[in-house]
Amino acid sequence: MTGAATVGEVLDGLSDDGLEGYTYAYLDEHTKREVRRAVLKAVAIPGHQVPFASRPMPLARGWGTGGIQTSLSLLGPAETFKVIDQGADDSVNAANIRRLAARTADVETTTDTTAADVIQTRHRIPEEVLGADQVLVLQVPITDPLRTVDPSDAANRRRHAHANYGKIWVRLYESIVEHGEVQIAARYPVMVAGRYLMDPSPIPRWDVPKLDNAENLFLFAAGREARIYAVPPHTDVQPLAFEDRPFRVERFDGACRACGATDTYLTEIETDDGERLLVCNDTSFCEKRQAEPTLSKDHHLDRSGVDWGPGTETSVEMTTNTGPATDDPDPDTGGDRA
């Protein structure tokens, strides 16, 4: 009986191909194939949540593992990759994800929205208009908007199957009664293709109109909940609102201190001396506006006048789907209110 081989002897007997680094794009081929199949099904049924076997990633669940798995499954050697974290390209999370893709998938990375083929984002849609050849992958912490009115996923799946969304309408109504308007800052519920109620990820209301009839593909991925859903190009996406209480985006009192923009989503920052300033949340586009103040959001396209996001100089309203005339009893709860 021969003695056990040492670790060094075992390593010397193996091929070097698997020791020089990870599998291409980090994930094994079976995982990437499964993610792509889930993406195809999600595209075929807009707004529907498709389950997939979420794999462990080199960061904690809840920090974008679903988005990373989806992005890595789509990337190829010829792709250019961009990562946004709350509108910025230089945050620690964005830089680490970008570095992981560059090392394992050998792709080019960029901070320019117009130069990217695949864009992974955490809670923002870029200010510049996305084209038909671009894919935006959004990280999603919570997949189901109905969970705000009922924590039971089983009951909510039945509601989606029957398109029974009465309880979410009650929630909007109660918000209006209490505050005079719908007080939902992020994760504003939307109806996709007139069929599925969808959580658009914690994007601000400012970005919600960008989902409607866009040219690019939107993919939403939740690693912790193991769900993927999509909004294909040229799909009708409408935020829930009543006829007498139309959907409204955020209103800003001022312009970006750096570039002077009034048609971008602004973030308030505080200086060392306590002064509060408004600046563009999309840092990449803000840098372009500083170099060229009149730069339009569709400057890179062959056509102009693309409706992509609201402006802040005038009051912006969007009339959307209206709620039911009466509140139908909920079959799962016997008509109880949320």
Protein Blocks (a to p, Z undefined) as FASTA:
>chain_A
ZZdddfklmmmmpcfklmnpccehhiafklmmmmmmmmmmmmmmghiacdddddddfbde
hihpmmmmmmmmmpcfkbccdddeehiakbmklmmmmmmmmmmnopacdfbfklpfbdcd
ehiacfbdcdfkbccddddfbfblklmmocblklmmmmmmnopaklmmmmmmmmmmmnop
acdfbhpacdeehlaccdebjadfklmmmmgopabdcddddfklopaddddehiacdddd
dfklccdddddedddfklopakbccdddddfkopacdddfblmlmmmmmmmmmlcfklmp
mbehiaehjafkbccddddddddfbdcddfklnopaZZ
